[in-house]
Amino acid sequence: MKTVIFSTAALTLVGILGIGLQDVWSDDDDGMKMRSRGVAPVTDPLYKEECGSCHFAYPPGLLPAASWQRIMAGLDDHFGDNAELDTQAGLQITEYLTAYAADASGYRRSRAIMSSLRYSRTPPLRITETPYFRHEHREIPRRIINLPDVGSLSQCNACHRRAEKGSFSENEIWIKGIGRWDD
Amino acid sequence: MTRVFPMVVMTIIATAPAIVIASTAGEKMEFSAQRGEKLWNREFTASGQPRSCATCHTSYPRLTGKHLRTGKLIKPMAPSVNPDRFTNQRKIEKWFKRNCKWTLGRVCTAQEKGDVLEFLKTL
């Protein structure tokens, strides 16, 4: 519902003001290399070690600071797993995540995520819940997600070959057993 | 309460193969691989589903394990095949805390942790 309202509002805006919303939303990166910088890559070694040893180290620019704070405050039940850290490491990682969060970043995907969240009341706990993410992945069939080498939409690097570099461009997608993906 | 001395105990366990270890309280603690193995395979239902150490780490932890929920592959726990194990005190404490709570529904005692480490070292 929200997405519908948002899309309508966005289209109206494009229509009236002629704003190139495409810059933010489109996967069509050709000819705009300068600004399609994706999202800031992960730099913090402690975050990489503590979080990235269990799952893909999601770039902090994919969620707003308030989301990271919620996640870090609930590590004893981290999506069904216990991921508690010692106090010092927890504080340090929270600091890193909030400093580079989507609302503190000028990167293209970060801005797109923030823009898509403008009607959300509570900060999302999952990147996959954000309207921008859902919009971008709406055409991916269940059978692709269920592939043993993919498993879920949370495994960024199962398809985005340069995810670790903060790049999620459509032409870099490669799915094991499928190959290139274009939607 | 049980978390007062494990740091010291773990350091000693990680660095020396002695079975009898002095706790900070001054008394001797004895660890047993047999008790450790029993605990390793014991199923707890605190979470609503039966879970044991072996659920994710296998009952023969010279083998690679697999996380029950996430499916993540877990390198062998036995130092005889994975010498990196138990070389970092903070890491030992971190994972005991997480996994005891997740599996047993509580933190483990120093005795339990010592027994489990003793078991893993004999494999």
Boltz contact constraints between the chains, C-beta under 6 A:
constraints:
  - contact:
      token1: [A, 80]
      token2: [B, 69]
      max_distance: 6.0
  - contact:
      token1: [A, 81]
      token2: [B, 69]
      max_distance: 6.0
  - contact:
      token1: [A, 82]
      token2: [B, 98]
      max_distance: 6.0
  - contact:
      token1: [A, 82]
      token2: [B, 101]
      max_distance: 6.0
  - contact:
      token1: [A, 82]
      token2: [B, 102]
      max_distance: 6.0
  - contact:
      token1: [A, 84]
      token2: [B, 97]
      max_distance: 6.0
  - contact:
      token1: [A, 84]
      token2: [B, 98]
      max_distance: 6.0
